């Protein structure tokens, strides 16, 4: 081998033969940038037998710039919402809450029919009484959750009045 070529390959050979250490702790650190003495003092163990792959962490995207606030036709000079616009928003909210309340009350009525005061009809797949009891308890829990949902929607609607 020519001496000039050996000089060029020497850093690569030295790097390829360096010892990689696995250092404990969150996060676990794999490094070849410490000496054997430092590795021993930090509790690092040499990694042998398997090649170590290094993957760069993806760079975080820069935070988007804050949007420029422009005066909206909905806002008055002092930054308050126009009363007409606010009234429309309140009406929209009321409409959405009323729709949700109707759906929740419908589901509640369906659950009450199915629960049948704690004695729902047994299904064909419930030959085992324990399965039937499990379904009854699930129905009871669903019924109480639905009652709580209905009550919450009624409270929200009462706030709008």
HELIX and SHEET records of a PDB file:
HELIX    1   1 UNK A    3  UNK A   16  1                                  14    
HELIX    2   2 UNK A   36  UNK A   42  1                                   7    
HELIX    3   3 UNK A   83  UNK A  115  1                                  33    
HELIX    4   4 UNK A  116  UNK A  118  5                                   3    
HELIX    5   5 UNK A  129  UNK A  160  1                                  32    
SHEET    1   A 3 UNK A  29  UNK A  31  0                                        
SHEET    2   A 3 UNK A  20  UNK A  23 -1                                        
SHEET    3   A 3 UNK A  45  UNK A  47 -1                                        
END                                                                             
